[in-house]
Amino acid sequence: FSSAVAVVRAQVQQEPLAKTTEGAGISINCSHPKILVFDYIYWYRQFPGRGPEYLEFIHKGFKELRNPPGRLSVSQDRQSSSLWLQHPRRSDAATYYCARG
C-alpha cells in the first residue's frame, strides 16, 4: 500500500510519500529542528473523505501503539520523530501528519 505524508514547512517537515507492501513494516519520519523544550509531538492520520484521527503524542523516548500496531519514537536530540507501523494493511493507507506544540 502507499501512504501520503503531509508536509508542513513552518514547524515540521515530512517525506512527501512513503510506500510499502502489505505486512512489511514502514517508518514514517518527521523532522522538527526548532522544537522547544516543552513542546510535544502529536501524530494524526486522515483517511480520504474523513477528518483527521488523533493517534498519539510523545515528548521523548518511545511509545508502543496498539492502533495501528507499531511504535512512536523521538530521537535523543528531540529534533525528529518516527512512526513505525509494524504490520501495515491496505486499510492503514492514509495521510499521516505530525505536529509540534
N, C-alpha and C positions, 0 to 999 in steps of 0.2 A: 504494500500500500504506500501511498505518499501522503505526507502531511505538509501543509503550507505553514510557514512560520512568519509571523508579523515582524516588521522592523519599525521600531520607534527610536529615531536617532537622537532625540533630545536627551533621554536619560538612559536608555538601554539599547543595545544592538543585538540582533539575532541573525542567524543564517536565513536567507530568503526561502529555502526549501530543503527538506530532509526526506529521504526516501529509504525504505527498507522493504524486505519481503515479509509476508505474514509469518509471525512467530520468531523472527530474528530481531534481537534486541537493538534498540536505537537510542542514541543520546542526542538530545536537543539542547544546544548551548546558548547561553545568554551572557553578554558582556555588559558590565555596569561599572566602568572605571571611576566614575565620580561619586561612588556610593559614600554616604555619610555614616558616621559611627552608629547612629540609632536607626538607620534605615533597615527595613525588612525587604525581602524579595518575595513577590507574590507570583504565582503561576495560575494561568487560566487556559481553558481551551474553548473553542467555539466551533460548533458543527454548522454546516450550511443551513441557512434559514432560521437559525436559533440565536438566542443571546449568549453571551459569554458564561461559561460554567467555571466557578471557582474550584481549583484543585487543592492548593496548599500554600502556606507561607513558611519562610525559613529566615533565620538570622545568620547562623553559621553552622558548620558541621553538615550532618545529613539526616534525612528522614526517610523511612520506608513508606511507600504508598500502597494503599490497598486497591484504589480505583482511580486510574488504571494501575495495575501492578507494576511496581518499579521502585525507583529511588530518586529523591531530590537532594542535591548536594551543592554546597558552596565552597569555592576554593579557599585556601588558607588566607589569602590576602583580601578575600571578600569581593574581588573585582570581577568575578564571573561565577555563574551557577550553571548547573545542568540538570535536565530532567531526563532520566533514563527509564525507558519503557522496556520492561523485561520480556514480555511475550506479546507484542502488539498484534492486534487483529484488524481486519478491514474496518470494523466498527470504531476503531480508535483514530481513523483518518480525520483530521480536523486542523484548524488553525490554532497553534499553541502560542500563548503570549506570556512574556514575563514583564513585571513592572517592579519598580522600587518605590519605597515611600515609608 
